[in-house]
Amino acid sequence: MKTNYSKIVLALLVTIFIFSCSEEDILPPEISNFEVGGTHHDEDHEDEDHEEGVGHPGEELHIGAEIIAYSKITSITIDIHSDEITPASGEVVWEDELVYTDQKYLVLNAELHEDIMVPANAALGEYHVILTVTDEEGNSTTEEEHFDLRKKIMMNN
């Protein structure tokens, strides 16, 4: 009887040891400093038109973020849409889904920097930008930001 009990305890301990030594799950990617706004340039070129959270029809919209991944990134998806806008005559509600698999993003840590052209006939109003990062393990992380598409006001000097 003691022999059977000892075998059961030994089997239980071996099972616990095997599972405790198995590889831990890899954490999903992390997204930080997610920003959406008018055209943005690097530190060498000052851009006076940059306004966080605002875009203008017919101009570029800056989308940026810092990404830390614990397994190599396989794709970065940017989904742009609006739920509340009713376009006026000649306008369209801007919807776009962009998938980036560029070599510069297929790394562990990436700095997303994309300037996306806003259609000139895009309807004004609030839009949503959903950023999804997926890694080789199938883990994904999603963050959402909003921006207002406004008519650009030109000032005369």
HELIX and SHEET records of a PDB file:
HELIX    1   1 LYS A    2  SER A   20  1                                  19    
HELIX    2   2 GLN A  103  TYR A  105  5                                   3    
SHEET    1   A 3 GLU A  30  GLY A  38  0                                        
SHEET    2   A 3 GLU A  60  ILE A  68 -1                                        
SHEET    3   A 3 ASN A 109  MET A 117 -1                                        
SHEET    1   B 5 VAL A  54  GLY A  55  0                                        
SHEET    2   B 5 SER A 140  LEU A 149  1                                        
SHEET    3   B 5 GLY A 125  ASP A 135 -1                                        
SHEET    4   B 5 ILE A  73  HIS A  81 -1                                        
SHEET    5   B 5 ASP A  96  TYR A 100 -1                                        
END                                                                             
